Amino acid sequence: MQATPQEYQFHQRLCARDDPIAFAELAECLYDALVQDVRKRAGYQADPVLVEEAVGEALLDYHDKPERYDPGRMSLHGYLVMSAYRDFQNAWAREHRVQARQVSVFDPAFRENEPLGSLESLDGRLQTEEMWAIIDESFPDPIERGIVELIINHVRSPEAYIQLLHLGDLPGDEQIRQAKLAHYRIARRLRRNLTQWLSRTGGEA
């Protein structure tokens, strides 16, 4: 099924790269339905947090490279469901590989908290001091650094992100959406920066 007229319009706006609110409107329109459909494919026993992170990852990947999507071949919703489900499967596999190794990359002070799944594939190849040195270099902005610390502490509740991002004046739904998008962006950058560092130094991501 081809893209709907609304999806095609969103796609054109994203590809034009001159509409600052196109992606936010797209995410607001599709997010809940994507989460619901990906969770159906993953099975209702699947970790809902992994499902939501996979949907966010798929949306951000599409935002970065919308040209990969062909509106003449399938709907945008279907394309994003496929992408998110693939991300979910990869995240699920990483979690289970790490659980089998039974190692931890995080500071002992945080070990009572479950590490962020999307970072666990880096486990066992970074010392805590090295990790924080990379974070200090990659996230000089204090708000972004605060989000990194929330992620590493595995804070899932949006309230902490809303407070850190000063979103209190926005409507409730918009607060949560902006908090989730910030979480996804920073988590992805964190994982990529750590992975790139490992590649430069001969590690294996």
Beta strands, then each sheet from edge to edge (+ up, - down):
end
